[in-house]
Amino acid sequence: MSDTSPKFPRSPDVVVATLTELFKHQKNNAVCEVLENANTRIEVTGYDNLAGGQYYFTLFLELPLNLFARVEAEVSRLEKLIANKLPTILRNPGNMWLREVAISPILEEPKRSAAPKVAPVDVEHLWKPGMLRLFLSHISAEKAGVSKLKLVLLNWGVDSFVAHEDIEPNQVWQTEIELALKSMHALAALLTPGFHESKWTD
């Protein structure tokens, strides 16, 4: 409908508050939970030319996704149950009829990852396929022990990236480390003496 469409004479907050109180007195807690947690609005959803023009409105109830998931199977029944009460609380509507209820979930924004995605082809040289990817962070003095640990972990289906520390690592090595960090499944920091003093491990 356009911006010039008429507005329903009662606000959605008043309508929903009245419905909530009515259902509370009737001990219908499930409907009360829906009404109390919904984002509400009333919009024109129909018109006909009968008797000088009749406008038909719908009460929209948008629910948090966790609540909608619990009541999804009952949505049609709940819509009818609430809609059946509208004529009871809204007498003498004139040419404006609120007679439908629509329950839907509040739409979720897509979850954004802070780290940019890495193409599989860019990291396939770093990891063995089909294994858990474990980034082992350690200082250079522990290289020998960490290399042995890497071999042992292979027996358990874990492929480890061993981040050897250099005092002045070159750009290629730093890029490899960043790729491994972005594509790992887990990280293990080996907190041996000297770990916190290293600008790379800490």
C-alpha positions in Angstrom: 0.0 0.0 0.0 1.1 3.6 -0.6 2.0 6.2 2.0 -1.5 7.7 1.6 -3.2 4.5 2.8 -5.2 5.1 6.0 -3.8 4.2 9.4 -5.7 2.0 11.7 -7.3 4.1 14.5 -5.7 2.0 17.3 -2.0 1.6 17.7 -0.5 -1.9 17.5 0.8 -1.5 21.1 -2.7 -0.8 22.4 -4.2 -3.7 20.5 -1.5 -6.2 21.6 -1.5 -5.0 25.2 -5.3 -5.6 25.3 -5.0 -9.0 23.7 -2.3 -9.9 26.1 -4.4 -9.0 29.2 -7.4 -10.9 27.7 -5.3 -14.1 27.2 -3.7 -13.7 30.6 -7.2 -13.8 32.2 -8.0 -16.9 30.1 -4.7 -18.6 31.3 -3.3 -19.0 27.8 0.4 -18.5 28.5 1.6 -19.6 25.1 -0.3 -16.8 23.3 0.8 -14.3 26.0 4.5 -15.2 25.4 4.0 -14.6 21.6 2.3 -11.3 22.2 4.7 -10.0 24.8 7.8 -10.8 22.8 6.7 -9.7 19.3 7.6 -6.6 17.3 4.3 -5.4 16.2 2.8 -3.3 13.4 -0.6 -2.9 11.7 -0.8 -2.4 8.0 -3.4 -2.1 5.3 -3.5 -5.4 3.3 -6.8 -5.2 1.5 -9.5 -2.8 0.1 -12.8 -3.1 -1.6 -15.4 -0.6 -2.8 -18.4 -2.0 -0.8 -20.4 0.6 1.1 -18.1 3.5 0.2 -14.9 1.6 0.6 -13.7 -0.9 3.2 -10.1 -1.2 4.4 -8.7 -4.4 5.7 -5.7 -4.5 8.1 -3.4 -7.2 9.3 -1.7 -7.3 12.7 1.9 -8.4 12.1 3.8 -10.1 14.9 7.5 -10.6 14.4 9.1 -13.0 16.9 12.8 -13.5 17.9 14.0 -16.5 16.0 14.5 -18.7 19.1 10.8 -18.2 20.1 9.5 -18.6 16.5 11.4 -21.9 16.3 9.5 -23.2 19.3 6.1 -22.2 18.0 6.6 -22.7 14.3 4.4 -25.8 14.1 1.6 -23.9 15.9 1.8 -20.7 13.9 -1.4 -21.2 11.9 -3.4 -22.1 15.0 -2.0 -19.2 17.0 -2.8 -16.8 14.2 -6.4 -17.9 14.1 -6.7 -17.9 17.8 -5.5 -14.3 18.1 -7.5 -13.2 15.0 -10.7 -14.6 16.5 -10.3 -12.2 19.5 -10.0 -9.1 17.3 -13.8 -8.5 16.8 -14.2 -8.9 20.6 -11.9 -6.1 21.5 -12.5 -3.8 18.5 -16.2 -3.0 18.2 -17.7 -0.5 15.7 -14.7 -0.4 13.3 -16.5 1.8 10.7 -14.8 1.1 7.3 -11.5 -0.2 8.9 -11.3 -3.8 9.8 -8.5 -5.5 11.6 -9.2 -9.2 11.0 -5.9 -11.0 10.1 -2.8 -11.9 12.1 0.5 -12.9 10.6 3.3 -14.4 12.7 6.8 -14.5 11.3 10.4 -14.5 12.6 12.6 -11.5 12.9 15.0 -11.9 10.0 18.6 -12.5 11.0 21.5 -10.6 9.6 24.2 -12.8 8.0 27.0 -13.5 10.4 30.2 -11.8 9.2 33.6 -13.4 9.8 36.2 -10.9 11.0 38.9 -12.7 9.0 38.7 -12.7 5.2 38.0 -16.1 3.7 40.9 -18.1 2.2 40.4 -20.0 -1.0 41.2 -23.8 -0.5 43.6 -23.7 -3.4 45.7 -21.1 -1.5 46.3 -23.3 1.5 46.3 -26.8 0.1 50.1 -26.9 0.2 50.1 -26.2 4.0 47.8 -29.0 5.2 47.3 -32.7 4.6 43.7 -33.3 3.3 41.1 -34.8 5.6 43.0 -34.0 8.8 42.4 -31.6 11.7 44.5 -28.5 11.1 46.5 -27.5 14.2 48.7 -24.4 14.3 51.6 -24.9 16.8 52.9 -21.6 18.1 56.3 -21.9 19.7 59.7 -20.2 20.0 62.6 -21.2 17.8 64.5 -22.9 20.7 61.7 -25.5 20.8 61.9 -26.4 17.1 63.3 -29.9 17.6 60.7 -30.9 20.2 57.8 -29.4 18.2 58.9 -31.3 15.1 58.7 -34.5 17.1 55.3 -33.5 18.4 54.1 -32.9 14.8 55.1 -36.5 13.8 53.3 -38.0 16.8 50.1 -36.0 16.1 49.9 -37.3 12.6 49.1 -40.7 14.0 46.0 -39.1 15.6 44.8 -37.5 12.4 46.2 -34.1 13.2 48.3 -32.2 10.7 50.3 -29.4 12.4 51.7 -26.2 11.1 55.0 -25.5 12.9 55.6 -21.8 13.1 59.3 -21.5 13.4 60.3 -18.1 14.8 62.9 -16.0 12.9 64.3 -12.8 14.3 63.6 -11.0 11.1 61.2 -13.2 9.1 60.9 -12.5 5.4 57.7 -11.5 3.8 57.1 -14.9 2.2 57.4 -16.7 5.6 55.1 -14.2 7.2 52.5 -14.7 4.4 52.6 -18.4 5.0 52.0 -18.0 8.7 49.0 -15.7 8.0 47.6 -18.2 5.6 48.0 -21.0 8.1 46.3 -18.9 10.9 43.4 -18.1 8.6 42.8 -21.7 7.5 43.5 -23.6 10.8 40.9 -25.4 12.8 42.7 -24.9 16.1 45.8 -23.3 17.7 48.0 -24.7 20.4 50.4 -22.1 22.1 53.3 -24.0 23.7 54.0 -21.7 26.7 57.7 -22.4 27.3 60.1 -20.0 28.9 60.7 -17.1 26.5 57.4 -17.4 24.8 56.1 -14.0 26.0 59.3 -12.2 25.2 58.9 -13.1 21.5 57.1 -10.5 19.4 55.8 -13.2 17.1 54.6 -15.9 19.5 53.1 -13.6 22.1 
